[in-house]
Amino acid sequence: MAGSWSDGYISDINYTFGFYHEMTPAHLAQAALIRRVRAPAPDGMLNYCELGCGQGYGTNVLAAANPHISFVANDFNPSQIAGARALAAEADLSNVRFLDDSFAQMVERTDLPEFDIISLHGIYSWISAENRAHIVEFIRRRLKVGGIVYISYNAMPGWAAAMPLRRLLTDEAAHLGNAPIVERIDQAMTLTNELAEMGVGYFNVNPSVGERLKRLGGQSRSYLAHEYFNQDWTPFYVTDVAKELSAAKLDWACSANMIDSFPALTLKSEQQQFLAKINPPIRREMLRDIILNQQFRRDIFVKGSQEIPTAEVDRIWGATVYTLASPRQKISLRVQTPLGQVELQPTVYQPVIDALSQAPASGSQLHAQLAGSGLQLAHVAQAVNVLNALGFVQPALPAHGIEARRVQAHRFNDVIMRRALHSGDLVVLASPLTGSGLSVDRIIILFLFAIKEQQEPVQFVFQALEKANQRLMRDGKPVASAEENRQELVTLYQSFIELGHLDVYRHLQLI
């Protein structure tokens, strides 16, 4: 309730164990580089702060993969911070610190450094104006000149049609008083579905809302509680966020969603021509959101923006090593974008993918390898950057420091693998190569654990599931018998090997 330590934020059910790749220092640097904006070098001795870290899993993953970076994260929910600290202690992560302070208390702390990177995922949409002001003041005091802020939030106009849906859900939940939050969510969903099935005007006029409601039925109640049921809930126009953050001397730099930096993949030609005439850039972003009906934004803001000269952009890109982050067999040149299905040019993209499937390579090495194919530097750079934006490729950290990163990441991954014997909550492993994390299915994590322990994978996982009295799911139902469970594991393992997942995970040095 308002006035309590939770200040209107849902605190009687913990948030999900999320990891968001856009918060990775190396990704942020690449997203900025594409737009010629200077950002902190990801291999530097940086200070990184995550505000509103939830379960702290993402921060722990990044800390495991980047021992050269000092991390601080806060969340006002002490049970979530206790869990984050326990995981950090179990993995012996000495470069991360978790605080159960409120945003107001974070502002007043005197024992924190200046930060190179401050990140916050989603939380800006779920808190009061007073708490947003505390965040802005914290950034004003604690972000270094030249530092960046990653901020993601529910956006307008994409949320406009669904705002009454959220009101329906929260009003019904409030009507149920002090009942457990899951019970209130279930009853609110039941009432709202009854309205939708009656064919009332709101759902008739806004058919996309009915589709959204159907999707919500399959979401975890932890996610719904925090996404929809907080007392404060505000979707923002990008210009409004920029205005609030300007009080901390921040300027909008670019989108952390790298595909946004490629208009040809996201906008029709007439839309591109229209936006090309619009200045300043933040106004252009606002109009772009109108064109795309944007409902979620991932933005990078900078304190003291500096444009990188083209020659330096080319030098940095050329020195950066890139690696495949997806099995070669699963990379399609037909990709889904806001424009619909787009076919990437095979004569440009195929040689780049083939080269990276052999081994990670720097931009300069790729260009040299492919010069015989007639590909210019601009072609190779564009292909690598687009593949990066699509999640098929990731930048790697420099070779110096790899041994320290490997030791710490493997120690963390060992903890996650052991926890996977009993639970599927934690399904992200740390990569010492990229300084990031990779989402991996729980059963695949157990296969990797077996390989690491030099055990026969199918038998190892079968015995682990039997010991935990668990069954695989097939067509939405548990596999009935032990023998069927074993056969399903055989099929999964064969697919895992044949599709090349193990090769990619070895490249990323997850084990």
C-alpha positions as CSV (number, residue, x, y, z in Angstrom):
1,M,0.0,0.0,0.0
2,A,1.1,3.6,-0.5
3,G,3.2,5.0,2.3
4,S,4.7,1.5,3.1
5,W,8.2,0.5,2.2
6,S,6.9,-0.8,-1.1
7,D,5.4,2.6,-2.0
8,G,2.6,1.1,-4.2
9,Y,4.9,-1.3,-6.0
10,I,4.0,-5.0,-6.0
11,S,6.1,-6.7,-3.3
12,D,4.1,-9.8,-2.3
13,I,5.3,-11.8,-5.3
14,N,8.9,-11.7,-6.6
15,Y,9.8,-10.7,-10.1
16,T,11.0,-13.1,-12.8
17,F,14.6,-14.1,-13.2
18,G,15.3,-12.1,-16.3
19,F,18.4,-11.3,-18.4
20,Y,18.3,-8.5,-21.0
21,H,21.2,-8.6,-23.5
22,E,20.8,-4.9,-24.3
23,M,22.3,-4.1,-20.8
24,T,25.6,-5.8,-21.7
25,P,28.4,-3.2,-21.8
26,A,29.8,-4.6,-25.1
27,H,26.3,-4.4,-26.7
28,L,25.8,-0.8,-25.5
29,A,29.1,0.2,-27.0
30,Q,28.3,-1.4,-30.3
31,A,24.8,0.2,-30.5
32,A,26.4,3.6,-29.8
33,L,29.2,3.0,-32.3
34,I,26.8,2.4,-35.2
35,R,25.4,5.8,-34.5
36,R,28.9,7.3,-34.1
37,V,28.3,8.1,-30.4
38,R,31.2,7.5,-28.0
39,A,30.5,5.1,-25.1
40,P,32.6,3.6,-22.4
41,A,35.0,0.9,-23.7
42,P,33.6,-2.5,-22.5
43,D,37.1,-3.8,-21.7
44,G,37.9,-0.9,-19.4
45,M,37.9,-0.8,-15.6
46,L,34.3,0.5,-15.4
47,N,31.8,1.1,-12.7
48,Y,28.3,-0.1,-13.6
49,C,25.0,0.4,-11.6
50,E,21.7,-1.2,-12.2
51,L,18.7,0.5,-10.6
52,G,15.7,-1.7,-9.7
53,C,17.5,-5.0,-10.4
54,G,14.7,-7.3,-9.3
55,Q,16.1,-10.7,-8.6
56,G,19.5,-9.4,-9.6
57,Y,20.1,-12.3,-11.9
58,G,21.1,-10.1,-14.9
59,T,23.5,-8.2,-12.8
60,N,25.1,-11.5,-11.5
61,V,25.4,-12.8,-15.1
62,L,27.2,-9.6,-16.2
63,A,29.4,-9.6,-13.2
64,A,30.4,-13.2,-13.8
65,A,31.3,-12.4,-17.4
66,N,33.1,-9.1,-16.7
67,P,35.3,-9.5,-13.6
68,H,37.1,-6.2,-14.7
69,I,33.9,-4.2,-14.1
70,S,32.6,-3.3,-10.6
71,F,28.8,-3.7,-10.3
72,V,26.4,-2.2,-7.9
73,A,22.6,-3.0,-8.0
74,N,19.7,-2.1,-5.9
75,D,16.1,-3.3,-5.3
76,F,14.0,-2.2,-2.4
77,N,12.6,-5.8,-2.0
78,P,14.9,-7.4,0.6
79,S,13.9,-11.0,-0.3
80,Q,15.1,-10.4,-3.9
81,I,18.3,-8.8,-2.8
82,A,18.9,-11.7,-0.4
83,G,18.6,-14.2,-3.3
84,A,20.9,-12.1,-5.5
85,R,23.5,-11.9,-2.7
86,A,23.3,-15.7,-2.1
87,L,23.9,-16.4,-5.8
88,A,26.8,-14.0,-5.9
89,A,28.3,-15.6,-2.8
90,E,27.8,-19.2,-4.1
91,A,29.6,-18.2,-7.3
92,D,32.3,-16.2,-5.4
93,L,31.7,-13.0,-7.3
94,S,33.7,-10.3,-5.6
95,N,32.9,-7.6,-8.1
96,V,29.2,-7.1,-7.4
97,R,27.4,-5.5,-4.5
98,F,23.6,-5.7,-3.9
99,L,21.7,-3.1,-1.9
100,D,18.1,-3.1,-0.6
101,D,17.9,0.7,-0.7
102,S,15.0,2.7,-2.1
103,F,15.8,5.1,-4.9
104,A,15.7,8.0,-2.4
105,Q,18.2,6.2,-0.2
106,M,20.5,5.5,-3.2
107,V,20.6,9.3,-3.8
108,E,21.8,10.0,-0.3
109,R,24.5,7.3,-0.1
110,T,28.1,8.6,0.1
111,D,29.9,5.3,-0.4
112,L,29.2,4.9,-4.1
113,P,31.6,5.7,-7.0
114,E,30.8,7.7,-10.1
115,F,29.4,5.3,-12.7
116,D,30.3,4.8,-16.3
117,I,27.1,3.0,-17.0
118,I,23.7,3.2,-15.2
119,S,20.9,0.9,-16.4
120,L,17.3,0.4,-15.6
121,H,15.0,-2.1,-17.2
122,G,11.2,-1.4,-17.3
123,I,11.1,0.1,-13.8
124,Y,10.7,3.7,-15.0
125,S,7.2,2.8,-16.1
126,W,6.2,1.2,-12.8
127,I,7.0,3.8,-10.2
128,S,5.7,7.2,-9.1
129,A,6.7,10.6,-10.4
130,E,8.5,11.1,-7.0
131,N,10.6,8.0,-7.5
132,R,11.4,8.9,-11.1
133,A,12.7,12.2,-9.7
134,H,14.9,10.3,-7.3
135,I,16.3,8.3,-10.2
136,V,17.0,11.4,-12.2
137,E,18.8,13.0,-9.2
138,F,20.8,9.8,-8.7
139,I,21.9,9.9,-12.3
140,R,22.7,13.6,-12.0
141,R,25.0,13.0,-9.0
142,R,26.5,9.7,-9.9
143,L,27.0,9.4,-13.7
144,K,30.4,10.3,-15.0
145,V,30.7,12.9,-17.8
146,G,30.9,10.7,-20.9
147,G,28.9,8.0,-19.2
148,I,25.8,6.4,-20.6
149,V,22.3,5.4,-19.3
150,Y,20.4,2.4,-20.6
151,I,16.7,2.8,-19.9
152,S,13.8,0.7,-21.2
153,Y,10.1,1.5,-20.6
154,N,6.5,1.0,-21.9
155,A,6.0,3.4,-24.7
156,M,3.3,5.4,-26.4
157,P,1.4,5.2,-28.7
158,G,1.7,1.4,-28.6
159,W,0.1,1.1,-25.2
160,A,-2.7,3.6,-25.9
161,A,-5.4,1.0,-26.9
162,A,-4.5,-1.3,-24.0
163,M,-4.6,1.3,-21.2
164,P,-8.3,0.6,-20.5
165,L,-7.5,-3.1,-20.3
166,R,-4.9,-2.5,-17.7
167,R,-7.5,-0.3,-15.8
168,L,-10.0,-3.2,-15.9
169,L,-7.5,-5.6,-14.4
170,T,-6.3,-3.3,-11.7
171,D,-9.7,-2.1,-10.6
172,E,-11.0,-5.6,-10.2
173,A,-7.8,-6.6,-8.3
174,A,-8.2,-3.6,-6.0
175,H,-11.9,-4.6,-5.4
176,L,-10.7,-7.9,-4.0
177,G,-8.9,-6.1,-1.2
178,N,-6.2,-8.0,0.7
179,A,-6.6,-11.4,-1.0
180,P,-3.3,-12.9,-2.3
181,I,-2.0,-11.2,-5.4
182,V,-2.2,-14.4,-7.6
183,E,-5.8,-14.9,-6.6
184,R,-6.6,-11.3,-7.4
185,I,-4.9,-11.6,-10.8
186,D,-6.8,-14.8,-11.6
187,Q,-10.2,-13.2,-10.7
188,A,-9.4,-10.0,-12.6
189,M,-8.5,-12.0,-15.7
190,T,-11.7,-14.1,-15.4
191,L,-13.9,-10.9,-15.2
192,T,-12.1,-9.3,-18.1
193,N,-12.3,-12.4,-20.3
194,E,-16.1,-12.5,-19.6
195,L,-16.4,-9.0,-20.9
196,A,-14.3,-9.8,-24.0
197,E,-16.5,-12.9,-24.8
198,M,-19.6,-10.7,-24.6
199,G,-18.5,-8.7,-27.6
200,V,-18.6,-5.4,-25.8
201,G,-17.7,-2.2,-27.7
202,Y,-14.2,-1.7,-26.3
203,F,-13.0,-5.1,-27.5
204,N,-14.9,-4.8,-30.8
205,V,-13.3,-1.5,-31.7
206,N,-9.9,-2.6,-30.5
207,P,-9.4,-6.2,-31.7
208,S,-5.7,-6.1,-30.9
209,V,-6.6,-5.8,-27.2
210,G,-8.5,-9.1,-27.3
211,E,-5.4,-10.7,-28.8
212,R,-3.3,-9.2,-26.0
213,L,-5.7,-10.5,-23.4
214,K,-5.4,-14.0,-24.8
215,R,-1.6,-13.8,-24.6
216,L,-1.8,-12.6,-21.0
217,G,-3.5,-15.9,-20.0
218,G,-0.3,-17.8,-20.8
219,Q,2.0,-15.4,-18.9
220,S,3.4,-16.1,-15.4
221,R,1.6,-14.4,-12.6
222,S,4.9,-13.0,-11.4
223,Y,5.3,-11.2,-14.7
224,L,1.7,-9.9,-14.8
225,A,1.9,-8.6,-11.2
226,H,4.8,-6.4,-12.0
227,E,3.8,-5.5,-15.6
228,Y,0.2,-4.6,-15.0
229,F,-0.7,-4.4,-11.3
230,N,1.5,-1.8,-9.7
231,Q,-0.2,1.3,-8.2
232,D,1.9,3.5,-10.5
233,W,2.0,2.6,-14.2
234,T,3.0,5.1,-17.0
235,P,3.7,4.5,-20.6
236,F,5.8,7.3,-22.0
237,Y,6.4,9.2,-25.2
238,V,10.1,9.2,-25.9
239,T,10.2,13.0,-25.8
240,D,8.7,13.0,-22.3
241,V,11.5,10.6,-21.0
242,A,14.1,12.8,-22.7
243,K,12.7,15.9,-21.0
244,E,12.8,14.3,-17.6
245,L,16.3,13.0,-18.1
246,S,17.5,16.4,-19.3
247,A,17.5,17.5,-15.7
248,A,20.5,15.1,-15.2
249,K,22.2,16.7,-18.3
250,L,21.5,13.7,-20.5
251,D,20.9,13.7,-24.2
252,W,19.3,11.0,-26.2
253,A,21.9,9.1,-28.2
254,C,20.4,6.1,-29.9
255,S,18.2,3.0,-29.5
256,A,19.8,0.1,-27.7
257,N,17.6,-2.1,-30.0
258,M,20.1,-2.1,-32.8
259,I,17.7,-3.0,-35.6
260,D,16.2,0.5,-35.1
261,S,19.4,1.9,-36.6
262,F,18.7,0.3,-40.0
263,P,15.7,2.2,-41.5
264,A,15.7,0.0,-44.6
265,L,14.8,-3.0,-42.4
266,T,12.1,-1.2,-40.4
267,L,10.5,1.5,-42.5
268,K,8.9,1.9,-45.9
269,S,10.8,4.1,-48.3
270,E,8.3,7.0,-48.1
271,Q,8.5,6.8,-44.3
272,Q,12.3,7.0,-44.4
273,Q,12.1,10.0,-46.7
274,F,9.6,11.7,-44.4
275,L,11.7,11.1,-41.3
276,A,14.9,12.2,-43.0
277,K,13.5,15.8,-43.1
278,I,12.7,15.9,-39.3
279,N,15.0,17.5,-36.8
280,P,16.1,17.3,-34.0
281,P,16.7,13.6,-33.7
282,I,14.5,13.2,-30.6
283,R,11.5,14.6,-32.5
284,R,12.3,12.2,-35.3
285,E,12.2,9.3,-32.8
286,M,8.8,10.5,-31.6
287,L,7.4,10.5,-35.1
288,R,9.0,7.1,-35.8
289,D,7.1,5.7,-32.8
290,I,3.9,7.0,-34.2
291,I,4.7,5.3,-37.5
292,L,5.5,2.0,-35.9
293,N,2.9,2.2,-33.0
294,Q,5.9,1.6,-30.6
295,Q,4.9,0.0,-27.3
296,F,8.3,-0.6,-25.7
297,R,11.6,1.4,-26.0
298,R,15.2,0.6,-25.2
299,D,17.2,3.8,-25.2
300,I,20.7,5.0,-24.6
301,F,21.2,8.4,-23.2
302,V,24.7,10.0,-22.7
303,K,26.1,12.7,-20.5
304,G,28.3,14.8,-22.7
305,S,27.6,13.4,-26.2
306,Q,30.7,13.1,-28.5
307,E,30.5,12.2,-32.1
308,I,33.2,9.7,-33.2
309,P,34.9,10.6,-36.5
310,T,34.2,8.2,-39.3
311,A,37.9,7.0,-39.5
312,E,37.8,6.1,-35.8
313,V,34.5,4.3,-36.2
314,D,36.1,2.2,-38.9
315,R,39.2,1.6,-36.7
316,I,37.1,0.5,-33.7
317,W,34.9,-1.7,-35.8
318,G,37.9,-3.3,-37.6
319,A,39.6,-4.1,-34.3
320,T,36.5,-5.7,-32.7
321,V,36.2,-9.5,-32.8
322,Y,32.8,-10.9,-33.8
323,T,31.4,-14.4,-33.1
324,L,28.3,-16.3,-34.0
325,A,25.8,-16.5,-31.2
326,S,23.5,-18.9,-33.0
327,P,24.1,-22.2,-34.7
328,R,24.9,-21.8,-38.4
329,Q,22.0,-24.0,-39.4
330,K,19.5,-21.8,-37.6
331,I,20.5,-18.6,-39.2
332,S,18.0,-17.6,-41.9
333,L,18.4,-14.8,-44.4
334,R,14.6,-14.4,-44.4
335,V,14.1,-12.4,-41.2
336,Q,11.1,-10.8,-39.5
337,T,11.2,-7.0,-39.0
338,P,8.7,-4.3,-38.5
339,L,8.3,-4.3,-42.3
340,G,7.4,-7.9,-42.2
341,Q,9.5,-10.6,-43.8
342,V,12.7,-9.2,-45.3
343,E,15.2,-11.2,-47.4
344,L,18.8,-10.3,-46.7
345,Q,21.1,-10.2,-49.7
346,P,22.8,-13.7,-50.0
347,T,25.8,-12.5,-51.9
348,V,26.7,-10.2,-49.0
349,Y,25.4,-12.0,-45.9
350,Q,26.2,-15.6,-46.8
351,P,30.0,-15.1,-47.0
352,V,30.1,-13.3,-43.7
353,I,28.1,-16.0,-41.9
354,D,30.2,-18.8,-43.5
355,A,33.4,-17.1,-42.4
356,L,32.2,-16.6,-38.8
357,S,31.0,-20.2,-38.7
358,Q,34.7,-21.2,-39.0
359,A,36.0,-19.1,-36.1
360,P,35.5,-15.7,-34.5
361,A,37.2,-12.9,-36.4
362,S,37.8,-9.2,-36.2
363,G,36.1,-6.8,-38.6
364,S,39.5,-6.2,-40.4
365,Q,40.1,-10.0,-40.7
366,L,36.6,-10.5,-42.1
367,H,37.2,-7.8,-44.7
368,A,40.5,-9.3,-45.7
369,Q,39.1,-12.8,-45.9
370,L,36.2,-11.6,-48.1
371,A,38.0,-9.1,-50.3
372,G,38.2,-11.8,-53.0
373,S,34.5,-12.1,-53.0
374,G,34.2,-8.5,-54.2
375,L,32.8,-7.2,-50.9
376,Q,33.8,-3.7,-49.9
377,L,34.4,-2.7,-46.3
378,A,31.0,-1.0,-46.1
379,H,29.3,-4.2,-47.2
380,V,31.0,-6.4,-44.6
381,A,30.4,-3.9,-41.8
382,Q,26.8,-3.5,-42.7
383,A,26.3,-7.3,-42.8
384,V,28.0,-7.8,-39.4
385,N,26.1,-5.0,-37.8
386,V,22.7,-6.2,-39.1
387,L,23.5,-9.8,-38.0
388,N,24.5,-8.4,-34.6
389,A,21.2,-6.5,-34.5
390,L,19.3,-9.7,-35.3
391,G,21.0,-11.6,-32.5
392,F,22.9,-14.0,-34.8
393,V,26.3,-12.3,-34.1
394,Q,27.8,-10.7,-31.0
395,P,30.9,-8.7,-30.4
396,A,33.7,-10.3,-28.3
397,L,35.8,-8.6,-25.7
398,P,39.5,-8.3,-26.4
399,A,41.8,-11.2,-25.8
400,H,43.6,-9.6,-22.9
401,G,41.9,-10.6,-19.6
402,I,40.2,-13.7,-21.2
403,E,41.7,-16.1,-18.6
404,A,40.3,-14.2,-15.6
405,R,36.9,-13.9,-17.4
406,R,36.9,-17.6,-18.2
407,V,37.7,-18.6,-14.6
408,Q,34.9,-16.5,-13.1
409,A,32.3,-17.2,-15.8
410,H,32.9,-21.0,-15.5
411,R,32.6,-20.8,-11.8
412,F,29.3,-19.0,-12.1
413,N,28.0,-21.4,-14.8
414,D,28.9,-24.4,-12.6
415,V,26.6,-23.0,-10.0
416,I,23.8,-22.5,-12.5
417,M,24.2,-26.0,-13.9
418,R,24.0,-27.5,-10.4
419,R,20.9,-25.5,-9.6
420,A,19.4,-26.7,-12.9
421,L,19.4,-30.2,-11.4
422,H,16.4,-29.1,-9.4
423,S,14.9,-26.0,-11.0
424,G,14.4,-24.3,-14.3
425,D,14.4,-20.7,-12.9
426,L,17.9,-19.8,-13.9
427,V,18.5,-20.4,-17.6
428,V,21.2,-17.9,-18.6
429,L,24.9,-18.8,-18.7
430,A,27.8,-16.3,-18.8
431,S,30.1,-16.0,-21.8
432,P,33.7,-14.9,-21.0
433,L,34.2,-14.3,-24.7
434,T,31.4,-11.7,-25.1
435,G,31.0,-10.4,-21.6
436,S,27.3,-11.2,-21.9
437,G,24.9,-14.0,-21.1
438,L,23.1,-16.5,-23.3
439,S,19.6,-18.0,-22.6
440,V,19.9,-21.7,-22.7
441,D,17.0,-24.2,-22.1
442,R,17.2,-26.0,-18.8
443,I,17.6,-29.5,-20.4
444,I,20.4,-28.1,-22.6
445,I,22.1,-26.7,-19.5
446,L,22.0,-30.2,-18.0
447,F,23.4,-31.7,-21.3
448,L,26.3,-29.2,-21.0
449,F,26.8,-30.1,-17.3
450,A,27.0,-33.7,-18.3
451,I,29.6,-33.0,-21.0
452,K,31.6,-30.8,-18.6
453,E,31.5,-33.7,-16.0
454,Q,32.4,-36.2,-18.7
455,Q,29.2,-38.1,-18.2
456,E,26.9,-39.7,-20.9
457,P,24.4,-36.7,-21.4
458,V,21.1,-38.6,-21.9
459,Q,21.6,-40.9,-19.0
460,F,22.9,-38.1,-16.8
461,V,19.8,-35.9,-17.5
462,F,17.4,-38.8,-17.3
463,Q,18.7,-39.7,-13.8
464,A,18.6,-36.1,-12.7
465,L,14.9,-35.8,-13.7
466,E,14.0,-39.1,-12.2
467,K,15.7,-38.1,-8.9
468,A,13.7,-34.8,-8.9
469,N,10.5,-36.7,-9.9
470,Q,10.1,-34.5,-13.0
471,R,9.0,-35.3,-16.5
472,L,9.6,-33.5,-19.8
473,M,6.6,-31.8,-21.5
474,R,5.3,-32.8,-24.9
475,D,2.4,-31.0,-26.6
476,G,1.7,-29.2,-23.3
477,K,1.5,-32.4,-21.3
478,P,4.0,-34.3,-19.1
479,V,5.6,-37.3,-20.8
480,A,3.9,-40.3,-19.2
481,S,6.4,-43.1,-18.7
482,A,10.1,-43.2,-17.7
483,E,11.0,-44.9,-21.0
484,E,9.2,-42.2,-23.1
485,N,11.0,-39.6,-21.0
486,R,14.3,-41.2,-21.9
487,Q,13.4,-41.4,-25.6
488,E,12.4,-37.7,-25.6
489,L,15.8,-36.9,-24.2
490,V,17.5,-38.9,-26.9
491,T,15.6,-36.9,-29.5
492,L,16.5,-33.6,-27.8
493,Y,20.2,-34.5,-27.6
494,Q,20.4,-35.6,-31.2
495,S,18.8,-32.3,-32.3
496,F,21.2,-30.3,-30.0
497,I,24.2,-31.9,-31.6
498,E,23.0,-32.0,-35.2
499,L,21.9,-28.3,-35.2
500,G,25.4,-27.3,-34.0
501,H,24.4,-25.8,-30.6
502,L,27.4,-27.4,-28.9
503,D,29.8,-25.9,-31.3
504,V,28.4,-22.4,-30.7
505,Y,28.5,-22.9,-26.9
506,R,32.1,-24.0,-27.1
507,H,32.9,-20.9,-29.2
508,L,31.2,-18.7,-26.6
509,Q,33.2,-20.6,-23.9
510,L,30.1,-21.4,-21.8
511,I,31.9,-24.6,-20.7
